[in-house]
């Protein structure tokens, strides 16, 4: 079972008052999607699934600074390989990945073009709300076929901070994996969200990545009951941890697939 690499342009979801709504009652198995969020940003996402109905969790992927959704391709490939070889015959989860605000294709608003390299903190602070609106739009599509109350978010670096802060906006999130989180990245400070979260948190960090190491220890200490902290050798940061370390990739996939 393989997820096709051919992604077609699909529906642009127009902004309306309140949460973004998805006006398309049916979705193709693999889609590139555009969500218009509060300040008219056109947020690009990619929805990947094999079946119409699985009742599996929805996995949301948030990349690190300077990257795009494509940085998670090794993870998606490894997840597919795991599913193909899985003796328990668990289905391939539905995966929704994004280009975060100011990155990749997510740069256009009505009046301006955004660039993460020159954005102020006020723009970065909009990232959790961007993702909340887009994911909520997908959950409004009843044909999606996922367990809408069991969302897993994986974030890397600034995407990790965004993932943690999303939990305050979206109670449907039950698990978050934070790859090289920071106490503060561009004004995004996840400490309060981590401390309050009652779901499962996995934090992965490289021992040689000094800021991520101290940040990971700090965050894990805020919620010892619900956090698991894993260390890896070297200085790899964010998605580099799972790309360069097979054990880290395996552990993350096992954590995702565990019921």
C-alpha positions, 0 to 999 in steps of 0.5 A: 500500500503506497501513498501516491507522490502525484499531488493535484491542485484542489479546492481553495477553501474561502475564509468566512466569519469564524473557523475556516470551512471546507465546502467540498463534501468529498476529497480525493485520496491525495490533495494539495489544498489551500486554506485562507486563514484569518488575515487572508494568508493562503496556507498550503497543505498536503493531505495524504491518505490511502482509504476513505474510511480508516478511523485512525488518528490524523497525523499533522506535520509541522516543519522547522524554520527555513524548511517546507513540508517536504522535509517530512518526506523521509518520515512519510516514506518510513511510515509507509514501509512500516505499515507494509511490513506491519504484522498487525495489519494496521492501516496507513494513517491519514497525514496532513502536512503544511508549509508554515506561514512565510515558508514554501507556498504559504506566503501570499496574503491579499496585500503582501507577500510574507518571507519568514526571514524578514517576518516579525514575531507578530507573524510567527505568533499566528502559526498555531491559529493558522494550523488550528483553522486548517485542521478544523476545516478538514475535520468538518469534512465528514468524508475524511474518515479519521478519528476526529478526536484523536489528532497527533501533531509532530513538529520540528523546532519552531514547528515543535513550538507551534505544535505544543501551542496548538494544544491550547487551541484544539482539544482534539489533539491527544498526542504531540511529538516535539523534535528540538523544541525551544523555550522560545522561538520567534516569540512562540513560547510553548511552556504554558501549553506543555505544562497544561497538556493532559495528553502524551508528549514525546520530546526528542533532542540531540545532546549536542544541540545546546539550546534544544537540550536545555529547552527540552529539559525545561519543557519536560520538567513542566509536565513530568507525568505526561512527557517522555524525553529521548536523547540522541547523539550528535548535533542534529536539529529538528527533522534532521534527528529522524532523517539521520538516525534510524533508531529515532525514526523507528521510535517515532513511528512506533510511538505514532502507531501505538494505540 
